[in-house]
């Protein structure tokens, strides 16, 4: 969205954990809605797991570099 508008994000906030949770969809692990119940452990905001957190970090770094 920012790229299309010619703007830049002022920051990013995500909930993450080092645990192998299934609280957010997608990523290289291809977590789907069927997988959510497997390790959905949060009582509040859903968190990215370790793999998803690393993927997002690289995507954001690439976006900031461009």
PQR file of N, CA, C, O and H, with PARSE charges and radii, in Angstrom:
ATOM      1  N   UNK A   1       0.819  -1.178   0.000 -0.4000 1.5000
ATOM      2  CA  UNK A   1       0.000   0.000   0.000 -0.0000 2.0000
ATOM      3  C   UNK A   1       0.874   1.256   0.000  0.5500 1.7000
ATOM      4  O   UNK A   1       0.639   2.181  -0.777 -0.5500 1.4000
ATOM      5  N   UNK A   2       1.887   1.283   0.881 -0.4000 1.5000
ATOM      6  CA  UNK A   2       2.756   2.459   0.923 -0.0000 2.0000
ATOM      7  C   UNK A   2       3.437   2.698  -0.419  0.5500 1.7000
ATOM      8  O   UNK A   2       3.524   3.832  -0.889 -0.5500 1.4000
ATOM      9  H   UNK A   2       2.078   0.531   1.512  0.4000 1.0000
ATOM     10  N   UNK A   3       3.912   1.633  -1.020 -0.4000 1.5000
ATOM     11  CA  UNK A   3       4.591   1.764  -2.314 -0.0000 2.0000
ATOM     12  C   UNK A   3       3.650   2.391  -3.335  0.5500 1.7000
ATOM     13  O   UNK A   3       4.052   3.277  -4.089 -0.5500 1.4000
ATOM     14  H   UNK A   3       3.841   0.712  -0.638  0.4000 1.0000
ATOM     15  N   UNK A   4       2.406   1.938  -3.362 -0.4000 1.5000
ATOM     16  CA  UNK A   4       1.428   2.460  -4.319 -0.0000 2.0000
ATOM     17  C   UNK A   4       1.130   3.935  -4.070  0.5500 1.7000
ATOM     18  O   UNK A   4       0.866   4.685  -5.009 -0.5500 1.4000
ATOM     19  H   UNK A   4       2.080   1.219  -2.749  0.4000 1.0000
ATOM     20  N   UNK A   5       1.170   4.349  -2.808 -0.4000 1.5000
ATOM     21  CA  UNK A   5       0.873   5.739  -2.463 -0.0000 2.0000
ATOM     22  C   UNK A   5       2.111   6.634  -2.454  0.5500 1.7000
ATOM     23  O   UNK A   5       2.000   7.855  -2.344 -0.5500 1.4000
ATOM     24  H   UNK A   5       1.384   3.739  -2.045  0.4000 1.0000
ATOM     25  N   UNK A   6       3.294   6.018  -2.570 -0.4000 1.5000
ATOM     26  CA  UNK A   6       4.524   6.806  -2.532 -0.0000 2.0000
ATOM     27  C   UNK A   6       4.880   7.283  -1.133  0.5500 1.7000
ATOM     28  O   UNK A   6       5.592   8.274  -0.973 -0.5500 1.4000
ATOM     29  H   UNK A   6       3.384   5.026  -2.659  0.4000 1.0000
ATOM     30  N   UNK A   7       4.386   6.579  -0.118 -0.4000 1.5000
ATOM     31  CA  UNK A   7       4.682   6.938   1.270 -0.0000 2.0000
ATOM     32  C   UNK A   7       5.556   5.859   1.901  0.5500 1.7000
ATOM     33  O   UNK A   7       5.792   4.809   1.303 -0.5500 1.4000
ATOM     34  H   UNK A   7       3.808   5.774  -0.247  0.4000 1.0000
ATOM     35  N   UNK A   8       6.032   6.129   3.116 -0.4000 1.5000
ATOM     36  CA  UNK A   8       6.875   5.178   3.842 -0.0000 2.0000
ATOM     37  C   UNK A   8       6.282   4.957   5.228  0.5500 1.7000
ATOM     38  O   UNK A   8       5.801   5.904   5.850 -0.5500 1.4000
ATOM     39  H   UNK A   8       5.839   6.981   3.601  0.4000 1.0000
ATOM     40  N   UNK A   9       6.311   3.723   5.718 -0.4000 1.5000
ATOM     41  CA  UNK A   9       5.790   3.468   7.066 -0.0000 2.0000
ATOM     42  C   UNK A   9       6.660   4.144   8.117  0.5500 1.7000
ATOM     43  O   UNK A   9       7.879   4.231   7.970 -0.5500 1.4000
ATOM     44  H   UNK A   9       6.702   2.954   5.213  0.4000 1.0000
ATOM     45  N   UNK A  10       6.026   4.613   9.164 -0.4000 1.5000
ATOM     46  CA  UNK A  10       6.756   5.255  10.249 -0.0000 2.0000
ATOM     47  C   UNK A  10       7.256   4.261  11.287  0.5500 1.7000
ATOM     48  O   UNK A  10       8.062   4.614  12.147 -0.5500 1.4000
ATOM     49  H   UNK A  10       5.035   4.541   9.283  0.4000 1.0000
ATOM     50  N   UNK A  11       6.788   3.032  11.213 -0.4000 1.5000
ATOM     51  CA  UNK A  11       7.196   2.009  12.172 -0.0000 2.0000
ATOM     52  C   UNK A  11       6.402   0.744  11.949  0.5500 1.7000
ATOM     53  O   UNK A  11       5.525   0.683  11.086 -0.5500 1.4000
ATOM     54  H   UNK A  11       6.133   2.745  10.514  0.4000 1.0000
ATOM     55  N   UNK A  12       6.719  -0.261  12.735 -0.4000 1.5000
ATOM     56  CA  UNK A  12       6.019  -1.535  12.631 -0.0000 2.0000
ATOM     57  C   UNK A  12       5.903  -2.120  14.035  0.5500 1.7000
ATOM     58  O   UNK A  12       6.843  -2.040  14.826 -0.5500 1.4000
ATOM     59  H   UNK A  12       7.431  -0.212  13.435  0.4000 1.0000
ATOM     60  N   UNK A  13       4.768  -2.697  14.337 -0.4000 1.5000
ATOM     61  CA  UNK A  13       4.558  -3.366  15.620 -0.0000 2.0000
ATOM     62  C   UNK A  13       3.906  -4.706  15.350  0.5500 1.7000
ATOM     63  O   UNK A  13       2.838  -4.768  14.741 -0.5500 1.4000
ATOM     64  H   UNK A  13       4.004  -2.762  13.695  0.4000 1.0000
ATOM     65  N   UNK A  14       4.536  -5.770  15.793 -0.4000 1.5000
ATOM     66  CA  UNK A  14       3.963  -7.113  15.661 -0.0000 2.0000
ATOM     67  C   UNK A  14       4.179  -7.864  16.968  0.5500 1.7000
ATOM     68  O   UNK A  14       5.126  -7.589  17.705 -0.5500 1.4000
ATOM     69  H   UNK A  14       5.403  -5.719  16.288  0.4000 1.0000
ATOM     70  N   UNK A  15       3.317  -8.790  17.239 -0.4000 1.5000
ATOM     71  CA  UNK A  15       3.464  -9.681  18.393 -0.0000 2.0000
ATOM     72  C   UNK A  15       4.207 -10.922  17.907  0.5500 1.7000
ATOM     73  O   UNK A  15       3.811 -11.538  16.918 -0.5500 1.4000
ATOM     74  H   UNK A  15       2.548  -9.014  16.640  0.4000 1.0000
ATOM     75  N   UNK A  16       5.292 -11.291  18.607 -0.4000 1.5000
ATOM     76  CA  UNK A  16       6.079 -12.460  18.199 -0.0000 2.0000
ATOM     77  C   UNK A  16       6.377 -13.340  19.413  0.5500 1.7000
ATOM     78  O   UNK A  16       6.267 -12.903  20.559 -0.5500 1.4000
ATOM     79  H   UNK A  16       5.614 -10.791  19.411  0.4000 1.0000
ATOM     80  N   UNK A  17       6.753 -14.578  19.137 -0.4000 1.5000
ATOM     81  CA  UNK A  17       7.172 -15.503  20.185 -0.0000 2.0000
ATOM     82  C   UNK A  17       8.213 -16.455  19.615  0.5500 1.7000
ATOM     83  O   UNK A  17       8.250 -16.691  18.407 -0.5500 1.4000
ATOM     84  H   UNK A  17       6.843 -14.933  18.207  0.4000 1.0000
ATOM     85  N   UNK A  18       9.040 -16.990  20.463 -0.4000 1.5000
ATOM     86  CA  UNK A  18      10.004 -17.998  20.056 -0.0000 2.0000
ATOM     87  C   UNK A  18       9.412 -19.397  20.058  0.5500 1.7000
ATOM     88  O   UNK A  18      10.096 -20.375  19.759 -0.5500 1.4000
ATOM     89  H   UNK A  18       9.010 -16.799  21.444  0.4000 1.0000
ATOM     90  N   UNK A  19       8.132 -19.480  20.398 -0.4000 1.5000
ATOM     91  CA  UNK A  19       7.453 -20.774  20.451 -0.0000 2.0000
ATOM     92  C   UNK A  19       6.892 -21.140  19.082  0.5500 1.7000
ATOM     93  O   UNK A  19       6.643 -20.270  18.248 -0.5500 1.4000
ATOM     94  H   UNK A  19       7.576 -18.685  20.641  0.4000 1.0000
ATOM     95  N   UNK A  20       6.698 -22.427  18.864 -0.4000 1.5000
ATOM     96  CA  UNK A  20       6.194 -22.926  17.583 -0.0000 2.0000
ATOM     97  C   UNK A  20       4.665 -22.896  17.577  0.5500 1.7000
ATOM     98  O   UNK A  20       4.009 -23.936  17.518 -0.5500 1.4000
ATOM     99  H   UNK A  20       6.900 -23.134  19.542  0.4000 1.0000
ATOM    100  N   UNK A  21       4.115 -21.683  17.638 -0.4000 1.5000
ATOM    101  CA  UNK A  21       2.657 -21.531  17.679 -0.0000 2.0000
ATOM    102  C   UNK A  21       2.069 -21.472  16.270  0.5500 1.7000
ATOM    103  O   UNK A  21       2.783 -21.272  15.286 -0.5500 1.4000
ATOM    104  H   UNK A  21       4.648 -20.838  17.686  0.4000 1.0000
ATOM    105  N   UNK A  22       0.763 -21.650  16.200 -0.4000 1.5000
ATOM    106  CA  UNK A  22       0.031 -21.529  14.926 -0.0000 2.0000
ATOM    107  C   UNK A  22      -1.095 -20.525  15.130  0.5500 1.7000
ATOM    108  O   UNK A  22      -2.273 -20.879  15.069 -0.5500 1.4000
ATOM    109  H   UNK A  22       0.184 -21.813  16.999  0.4000 1.0000
ATOM    110  N   UNK A  23      -0.728 -19.278  15.373 -0.4000 1.5000
ATOM    111  CA  UNK A  23      -1.705 -18.238  15.669 -0.0000 2.0000
ATOM    112  C   UNK A  23      -1.928 -17.270  14.511  0.5500 1.7000
ATOM    113  O   UNK A  23      -2.917 -16.537  14.502 -0.5500 1.4000
ATOM    114  H   UNK A  23       0.228 -18.991  15.423  0.4000 1.0000
ATOM    115  N   UNK A  24      -1.023 -17.259  13.536 -0.4000 1.5000
ATOM    116  CA  UNK A  24      -1.151 -16.388  12.366 -0.0000 2.0000
ATOM    117  C   UNK A  24      -1.034 -17.225  11.099  0.5500 1.7000
ATOM    118  O   UNK A  24      -0.226 -18.151  11.024 -0.5500 1.4000
ATOM    119  H   UNK A  24      -0.220 -17.855  13.543  0.4000 1.0000
ATOM    120  N   UNK A  25      -1.835 -16.893  10.122 -0.4000 1.5000
ATOM    121  CA  UNK A  25      -1.858 -17.636   8.861 -0.0000 2.0000
ATOM    122  C   UNK A  25      -0.652 -17.303   7.991  0.5500 1.7000
ATOM    123  O   UNK A  25      -0.061 -16.230   8.117 -0.5500 1.4000
ATOM    124  H   UNK A  25      -2.491 -16.141  10.183  0.4000 1.0000
ATOM    125  N   UNK A  26      -0.290 -18.239   7.102 -0.4000 1.5000
ATOM    126  CA  UNK A  26       0.692 -17.965   6.060 -0.0000 2.0000
ATOM    127  C   UNK A  26       2.119 -18.289   6.430  0.5500 1.7000
ATOM    128  O   UNK A  26       2.393 -19.021   7.381 -0.5500 1.4000
ATOM    129  H   UNK A  26      -0.769 -19.111   7.000  0.4000 1.0000
ATOM    130  N   UNK A  27       3.023 -17.719   5.647 -0.4000 1.5000
ATOM    131  CA  UNK A  27       4.444 -17.958   5.820 -0.0000 2.0000
ATOM    132  C   UNK A  27       4.893 -19.193   5.069  0.5500 1.7000
ATOM    133  O   UNK A  27       4.090 -19.877   4.435 -0.5500 1.4000
ATOM    134  H   UNK A  27       2.800 -17.124   4.874  0.4000 1.0000
ATOM    135  N   UNK A  28       6.185 -19.471   5.148 -0.4000 1.5000
ATOM    136  CA  UNK A  28       6.750 -20.628   4.455 -0.0000 2.0000
ATOM    137  C   UNK A  28       6.161 -21.934   4.970  0.5500 1.7000
ATOM    138  O   UNK A  28       6.119 -22.929   4.246 -0.5500 1.4000
ATOM    139  H   UNK A  28       6.837 -18.916   5.664  0.4000 1.0000
ATOM    140  N   UNK A  29       5.706 -21.932   6.216 -0.4000 1.5000
ATOM    141  CA  UNK A  29       5.070 -23.118   6.784 -0.0000 2.0000
ATOM    142  C   UNK A  29       3.655 -23.302   6.252  0.5500 1.7000
ATOM    143  O   UNK A  29       3.024 -24.331   6.489 -0.5500 1.4000
ATOM    144  H   UNK A  29       5.740 -21.123   6.804  0.4000 1.0000
ATOM    145  N   UNK A  30       3.163 -22.302   5.535 -0.4000 1.5000
ATOM    146  CA  UNK A  30       1.833 -22.340   4.919 -0.0000 2.0000
ATOM    147  C   UNK A  30       0.743 -22.685   5.928  0.5500 1.7000
ATOM    148  O   UNK A  30      -0.099 -23.546   5.674 -0.5500 1.4000
ATOM    149  H   UNK A  30       3.676 -21.465   5.343  0.4000 1.0000
ATOM    150  N   UNK A  31       0.763 -22.008   7.072 -0.4000 1.5000
ATOM    151  CA  UNK A  31      -0.248 -22.234   8.104 -0.0000 2.0000
ATOM    152  C   UNK A  31      -1.597 -21.760   7.577  0.5500 1.7000
ATOM    153  O   UNK A  31      -1.740 -20.623   7.127 -0.5500 1.4000
ATOM    154  H   UNK A  31       1.446 -21.308   7.279  0.4000 1.0000
ATOM    155  N   UNK A  32      -2.574 -22.643   7.639 -0.4000 1.5000
ATOM    156  CA  UNK A  32      -3.920 -22.326   7.145 -0.0000 2.0000
ATOM    157  C   UNK A  32      -4.891 -22.266   8.321  0.5500 1.7000
ATOM    158  O   UNK A  32      -4.525 -22.565   9.458 -0.5500 1.4000
ATOM    159  H   UNK A  32      -2.459 -23.566   8.004  0.4000 1.0000
ATOM    160  N   UNK A  33      -6.120 -21.879   8.039 -0.4000 1.5000
ATOM    161  CA  UNK A  33      -7.121 -21.796   9.102 -0.0000 2.0000
ATOM    162  C   UNK A  33      -7.359 -23.154   9.762  0.5500 1.7000
ATOM    163  O   UNK A  33      -7.749 -23.217  10.928 -0.5500 1.4000
ATOM    164  H   UNK A  33      -6.418 -21.635   7.115  0.4000 1.0000
ATOM    165  N   UNK A  34      -7.129 -24.224   9.034 -0.4000 1.5000
ATOM    166  CA  UNK A  34      -7.275 -25.574   9.592 -0.0000 2.0000
ATOM    167  C   UNK A  34      -6.192 -25.834  10.648  0.5500 1.7000
ATOM    168  O   UNK A  34      -6.424 -26.571  11.606 -0.5500 1.4000
ATOM    169  H   UNK A  34      -6.812 -24.173   8.087  0.4000 1.0000
ATOM    170  N   UNK A  35      -5.010 -25.229  10.474 -0.4000 1.5000
ATOM    171  CA  UNK A  35      -3.877 -25.442  11.378 -0.0000 2.0000
ATOM    172  C   UNK A  35      -3.948 -24.616  12.660  0.5500 1.7000
ATOM    173  O   UNK A  35      -3.249 -24.921  13.626 -0.5500 1.4000
ATOM    174  H   UNK A  35      -4.821 -24.630   9.695  0.4000 1.0000
ATOM    175  N   UNK A  36      -4.775 -23.586  12.684 -0.4000 1.5000
ATOM    176  CA  UNK A  36      -4.785 -22.663  13.819 -0.0000 2.0000
ATOM    177  C   UNK A  36      -4.979 -23.366  15.157  0.5500 1.7000
ATOM    178  O   UNK A  36      -4.283 -23.052  16.123 -0.5500 1.4000
ATOM    179  H   UNK A  36      -5.343 -23.338  11.899  0.4000 1.0000
ATOM    180  N   UNK A  37      -5.897 -24.298  15.230 -0.4000 1.5000
ATOM    181  CA  UNK A  37      -6.206 -24.960  16.500 -0.0000 2.0000
ATOM    182  C   UNK A  37      -5.045 -25.803  17.026  0.5500 1.7000
ATOM    183  O   UNK A  37      -5.000 -26.105  18.219 -0.5500 1.4000
ATOM    184  H   UNK A  37      -6.462 -24.554  14.445  0.4000 1.0000
ATOM    185  N   UNK A  38      -4.113 -26.184  16.164 -0.4000 1.5000
ATOM    186  CA  UNK A  38      -3.006 -27.047  16.566 -0.0000 2.0000
ATOM    187  C   UNK A  38      -2.175 -26.506  17.713  0.5500 1.7000
ATOM    188  O   UNK A  38      -1.887 -27.236  18.662 -0.5500 1.4000
ATOM    189  H   UNK A  38      -4.150 -25.938  15.196  0.4000 1.0000
ATOM    190  N   UNK A  39      -1.782 -25.230  17.646 -0.4000 1.5000
ATOM    191  CA  UNK A  39      -0.954 -24.617  18.697 -0.0000 2.0000
ATOM    192  C   UNK A  39      -1.362 -23.165  18.909  0.5500 1.7000
ATOM    193  O   UNK A  39      -0.504 -22.291  19.033 -0.5500 1.4000
ATOM    194  H   UNK A  39      -2.016 -24.637  16.875  0.4000 1.0000
ATOM    195  N   UNK A  40      -2.653 -22.906  18.952 -0.4000 1.5000
ATOM    196  CA  UNK A  40      -3.147 -21.557  19.238 -0.0000 2.0000
ATOM    197  C   UNK A  40      -3.183 -21.405  20.744  0.5500 1.7000
ATOM    198  O   UNK A  40      -4.069 -21.957  21.396 -0.5500 1.4000
ATOM    199  H   UNK A  40      -3.350 -23.616  18.852  0.4000 1.0000
ATOM    200  N   UNK A  41      -2.233 -20.664  21.316 -0.4000 1.5000
ATOM    201  CA  UNK A  41      -2.059 -20.624  22.765 -0.0000 2.0000
ATOM    202  C   UNK A  41      -2.321 -19.266  23.394  0.5500 1.7000
ATOM    203  O   UNK A  41      -2.428 -19.177  24.617 -0.5500 1.4000
ATOM    204  H   UNK A  41      -1.514 -20.215  20.787  0.4000 1.0000
ATOM    205  N   UNK A  42      -2.427 -18.214  22.610 -0.4000 1.5000
ATOM    206  CA  UNK A  42      -2.577 -16.884  23.184 -0.0000 2.0000
ATOM    207  C   UNK A  42      -4.007 -16.641  23.655  0.5500 1.7000
ATOM    208  O   UNK A  42      -4.965 -17.157  23.081 -0.5500 1.4000
ATOM    209  H   UNK A  42      -2.340 -18.286  21.617  0.4000 1.0000
ATOM    210  N   UNK A  43      -4.125 -15.853  24.699 -0.4000 1.5000
ATOM    211  CA  UNK A  43      -5.445 -15.449  25.185 -0.0000 2.0000
ATOM    212  C   UNK A  43      -5.748 -14.024  24.735  0.5500 1.7000
ATOM    213  O   UNK A  43      -6.811 -13.482  25.036 -0.5500 1.4000
ATOM    214  H   UNK A  43      -3.347 -15.433  25.165  0.4000 1.0000
ATOM    215  N   UNK A  44      -4.809 -13.427  24.015 -0.4000 1.5000
ATOM    216  CA  UNK A  44      -4.958 -12.034  23.584 -0.0000 2.0000
ATOM    217  C   UNK A  44      -4.642 -11.923  22.102  0.5500 1.7000
ATOM    218  O   UNK A  44      -5.299 -12.564  21.282 -0.5500 1.4000
ATOM    219  H   UNK A  44      -3.945 -13.867  23.771  0.4000 1.0000
ATOM    220  N   UNK A  45      -3.651 -11.123  21.747 -0.4000 1.5000
ATOM    221  CA  UNK A  45      -3.297 -10.913  20.344 -0.0000 2.0000
ATOM    222  C   UNK A  45      -2.559 -12.119  19.774  0.5500 1.7000
ATOM    223  O   UNK A  45      -1.690 -12.681  20.440 -0.5500 1.4000
ATOM    224  H   UNK A  45      -3.117 -10.603  22.414  0.4000 1.0000
ATOM    225  N   UNK A  46      -2.894 -12.525  18.549 -0.4000 1.5000
ATOM    226  CA  UNK A  46      -2.146 -13.610  17.912 -0.0000 2.0000
ATOM    227  C   UNK A  46      -0.702 -13.183  17.643  0.5500 1.7000
ATOM    228  O   UNK A  46      -0.424 -12.014  17.371 -0.5500 1.4000
ATOM    229  H   UNK A  46      -3.600 -12.069  18.007  0.4000 1.0000
ATOM    230  N   UNK A  47       0.212 -14.156  17.725 -0.4000 1.5000
ATOM    231  CA  UNK A  47       1.644 -13.874  17.578 -0.0000 2.0000
ATOM    232  C   UNK A  47       2.212 -14.619  16.381  0.5500 1.7000
ATOM    233  O   UNK A  47       1.747 -15.701  16.022 -0.5500 1.4000
ATOM    234  H   UNK A  47      -0.013 -15.105  17.946  0.4000 1.0000
ATOM    235  N   UNK A  48       3.226 -14.017  15.771 -0.4000 1.5000
ATOM    236  CA  UNK A  48       3.996 -14.717  14.750 -0.0000 2.0000
ATOM    237  C   UNK A  48       4.920 -15.702  15.452  0.5500 1.7000
ATOM    238  O   UNK A  48       5.452 -15.399  16.520 -0.5500 1.4000
ATOM    239  H   UNK A  48       3.604 -13.138  16.063  0.4000 1.0000
ATOM    240  N   UNK A  49       5.115 -16.877  14.862 -0.4000 1.5000
ATOM    241  CA  UNK A  49       6.076 -17.824  15.432 -0.0000 2.0000
ATOM    242  C   UNK A  49       7.482 -17.450  14.961  0.5500 1.7000
ATOM    243  O   UNK A  49       7.656 -16.485  14.217 -0.5500 1.4000
ATOM    244  H   UNK A  49       4.682 -17.123  13.994  0.4000 1.0000
ATOM    245  N   UNK A  50       8.471 -18.208  15.393 -0.4000 1.5000
ATOM    246  CA  UNK A  50       9.866 -17.885  15.067 -0.0000 2.0000
ATOM    247  C   UNK A  50      10.095 -17.760  13.568  0.5500 1.7000
ATOM    248  O   UNK A  50      10.675 -16.775  13.109 -0.5500 1.4000
ATOM    249  H   UNK A  50       8.329 -18.992  15.998  0.4000 1.0000
ATOM    250  N   UNK A  51       9.649 -18.740  12.809 -0.4000 1.5000
ATOM    251  CA  UNK A  51       9.857 -18.745  11.357 -0.0000 2.0000
ATOM    252  C   UNK A  51       9.170 -17.547  10.700  0.5500 1.7000
ATOM    253  O   UNK A  51       9.763 -16.873   9.858 -0.5500 1.4000
ATOM    254  H   UNK A  51       9.178 -19.539  13.182  0.4000 1.0000
ATOM    255  N   UNK A  52       7.930 -17.286  11.083 -0.4000 1.5000
ATOM    256  CA  UNK A  52       7.194 -16.160  10.508 -0.0000 2.0000
ATOM    257  C   UNK A  52       7.864 -14.836  10.865  0.5500 1.7000
ATOM    258  O   UNK A  52       7.908 -13.920  10.044 -0.5500 1.4000
ATOM    259  H   UNK A  52       7.448 -17.834  11.767  0.4000 1.0000
ATOM    260  N   UNK A  53       8.387 -14.731  12.090 -0.4000 1.5000
ATOM    261  CA  UNK A  53       9.065 -13.504  12.521 -0.0000 2.0000
ATOM    262  C   UNK A  53      10.297 -13.225  11.670  0.5500 1.7000
ATOM    263  O   UNK A  53      10.528 -12.091  11.250 -0.5500 1.4000
ATOM    264  H   UNK A  53       8.351 -15.474  12.758  0.4000 1.0000
ATOM    265  N   UNK A  54      11.084 -14.266  11.418 -0.4000 1.5000
ATOM    266  CA  UNK A  54      12.277 -14.101  10.583 -0.0000 2.0000
ATOM    267  C   UNK A  54      11.903 -13.736   9.151  0.5500 1.7000
ATOM    268  O   UNK A  54      12.537 -12.875   8.541 -0.5500 1.4000
ATOM    269  H   UNK A  54      10.896 -15.187  11.759  0.4000 1.0000
ATOM    270  N   UNK A  55      10.888 -14.381   8.619 -0.4000 1.5000
ATOM    271  CA  UNK A  55      10.439 -14.064   7.257 -0.0000 2.0000
ATOM    272  C   UNK A  55      10.021 -12.605   7.165  0.5500 1.7000
ATOM    273  O   UNK A  55      10.386 -11.908   6.218 -0.5500 1.4000
ATOM    274  H   UNK A  55      10.373 -15.081   9.114  0.4000 1.0000
ATOM    275  N   UNK A  56       9.255 -12.143   8.149 -0.4000 1.5000
ATOM    276  CA  UNK A  56       8.795 -10.759   8.141 -0.0000 2.0000
ATOM    277  C   UNK A  56       9.970  -9.794   8.258  0.5500 1.7000
ATOM    278  O   UNK A  56       9.994  -8.764   7.585 -0.5500 1.4000
ATOM    279  H   UNK A  56       8.959 -12.709   8.918  0.4000 1.0000
ATOM    280  N   UNK A  57      10.942 -10.119   9.105 -0.4000 1.5000
ATOM    281  CA  UNK A  57      12.114  -9.251   9.263 -0.0000 2.0000
ATOM    282  C   UNK A  57      12.846  -9.075   7.935  0.5500 1.7000
ATOM    283  O   UNK A  57      13.249  -7.964   7.589 -0.5500 1.4000
ATOM    284  H   UNK A  57      10.922 -10.957   9.652  0.4000 1.0000
ATOM    285  N   UNK A  58      13.017 -10.163   7.196 -0.4000 1.5000
ATOM    286  CA  UNK A  58      13.695 -10.067   5.898 -0.0000 2.0000
ATOM    287  C   UNK A  58      12.856  -9.294   4.883  0.5500 1.7000
ATOM    288  O   UNK A  58      13.405  -8.530   4.089 -0.5500 1.4000
ATOM    289  H   UNK A  58      12.689 -11.065   7.478  0.4000 1.0000
ATOM    290  N   UNK A  59      11.544  -9.478   4.895 -0.4000 1.5000
ATOM    291  CA  UNK A  59      10.676  -8.733   3.972 -0.0000 2.0000
ATOM    292  C   UNK A  59      10.711  -7.236   4.263  0.5500 1.7000
ATOM    293  O   UNK A  59      10.770  -6.422   3.341 -0.5500 1.4000
ATOM    294  H   UNK A  59      11.098 -10.098   5.540  0.4000 1.0000
ATOM    295  N   UNK A  60      10.676  -6.875   5.540 -0.4000 1.5000
ATOM    296  CA  UNK A  60      10.726  -5.455   5.915 -0.0000 2.0000
ATOM    297  C   UNK A  60      12.085  -4.869   5.547  0.5500 1.7000
ATOM    298  O   UNK A  60      12.156  -3.758   5.022 -0.5500 1.4000
ATOM    299  H   UNK A  60      10.628  -7.536   6.289  0.4000 1.0000
ATOM    300  N   UNK A  61      13.163  -5.603   5.816 -0.4000 1.5000
ATOM    301  CA  UNK A  61      14.505  -5.119   5.462 -0.0000 2.0000
ATOM    302  C   UNK A  61      14.621  -4.890   3.964  0.5500 1.7000
ATOM    303  O   UNK A  61      15.193  -3.892   3.525 -0.5500 1.4000
ATOM    304  H   UNK A  61      13.105  -6.505   6.243  0.4000 1.0000
ATOM    305  N   UNK A  62      14.080  -5.809   3.184 -0.4000 1.5000
ATOM    306  CA  UNK A  62      14.109  -5.660   1.726 -0.0000 2.0000
ATOM    307  C   UNK A  62      13.313  -4.436   1.286  0.5500 1.7000
ATOM    308  O   UNK A  62      13.735  -3.696   0.398 -0.5500 1.4000
ATOM    309  H   UNK A  62      13.616  -6.620   3.541  0.4000 1.0000
ATOM    310  N   UNK A  63      12.154  -4.230   1.917 -0.4000 1.5000
ATOM    311  CA  UNK A  63      11.325  -3.082   1.572 -0.0000 2.0000
ATOM    312  C   UNK A  63      12.048  -1.776   1.907  0.5500 1.7000
ATOM    313  O   UNK A  63      12.008  -0.828   1.123 -0.5500 1.4000
ATOM    314  H   UNK A  63      11.811  -4.831   2.639  0.4000 1.0000
ATOM    315  N   UNK A  64      12.700  -1.723   3.056 -0.4000 1.5000
ATOM    316  CA  UNK A  64      13.409  -0.512   3.464 -0.0000 2.0000
ATOM    317  C   UNK A  64      14.631  -0.249   2.593  0.5500 1.7000
ATOM    318  O   UNK A  64      15.000   0.904   2.366 -0.5500 1.4000
ATOM    319  H   UNK A  64      12.731  -2.493   3.693  0.4000 1.0000
ATOM    320  N   UNK A  65      15.254  -1.310   2.109 -0.4000 1.5000
ATOM    321  CA  UNK A  65      16.425  -1.172   1.245 -0.0000 2.0000
ATOM    322  C   UNK A  65      16.042  -0.579  -0.109  0.5500 1.7000
ATOM    323  O   UNK A  65      16.788   0.220  -0.676 -0.5500 1.4000
ATOM    324  H   UNK A  65      14.954  -2.246   2.293  0.4000 1.0000
ATOM    325  N   UNK A  66      14.875  -0.973  -0.625 -0.4000 1.5000
ATOM    326  CA  UNK A  66      14.443  -0.520  -1.957 -0.0000 2.0000
ATOM    327  C   UNK A  66      14.013   0.887  -1.945  0.5500 1.7000
ATOM    328  O   UNK A  66      13.620   1.421  -2.982 -0.5500 1.4000
ATOM    329  H   UNK A  66      14.269  -1.621  -0.165  0.4000 1.0000
TER
END
